[in-house]
Amino acid sequence: MPLDRLVLILVSVIAAAGVTIWAGAALLGSFNLDPAFGLAVLSIIALVGYILVRVIMDRVGSREDDHYDRMDH
């Protein structure tokens, strides 16, 4: 496994854990407020998650970045 892919996986897992904790705290905090605010928070979380997934999938599937994986060291 190339080093850049391993680092990308580790960063993604750490970021996902942080976002999960933050989303849980935001969700629990929104129960005391108006439900529309909770829906707005969840919408923002879903949008950011979608963008992150698209960026990661573009990075993993890019043939341009794979050029350095085929080089002999």
N, C-alpha and C positions, 0 to 999 in steps of 0.2 A: 504494500500500500504506500503510495507516495506521501511524503511528509506533509505537503500542503493540504492533501485531503484529510489526513489525520487531524491536523490543526483545525481545519474547517469543521470537522465533526465535533471536536472538543469545544470549540467556541460556540457552536450551535447548541450543544447540550447545556452548556453553562448559561447561555442567553435564554434558552427555553425554561430552565429552572427559575431564573430570575423573573422572567415574565409571568410564569405560573404563580409564583409567590406574590408578585405585585398585583396580578389580576384577582387572586383570591382575596387579598386585602382590600382592593377596590370594590369587589363584589360585596364583601361583608360590610364594608362601610356604607355602601349605597342602600342597604336595607333600611337604614334609619332615615333615609331621605326620600324624596319623591321618586316613584318608579320610573318616570321619564328620565331622570338623571342616571339611574342604573342602566337603562337601555342605551343612553348616550355613551356611557363608559364602556359597555360591552361592544357597541358598534365601533368605537375607536380601537379597542383591543383587537377586534376581528380584522379591521383594516390594516393595522400595523402587522399583525400576524401574516396576513395575506401577502403584504409587500415583502416581508422577510423571507417567506417561503419562495416567492418568485425570484428574488435576488439570489438565494442559495441555489435554487434549481438552475438558474442561468449560469452561475459560477461553476457548478459541477458539470454541466453539459456543454461547456464551451470548448470547442476544438482548438481555439487559439491558445488557451492556457495549457493544453495537453502537449504542446510542442516541447516543453522542457522535460516532460516525463519520459520522452523517447530518447533523450540524449545520453550517451555513454559518459560516465564520470571518470 
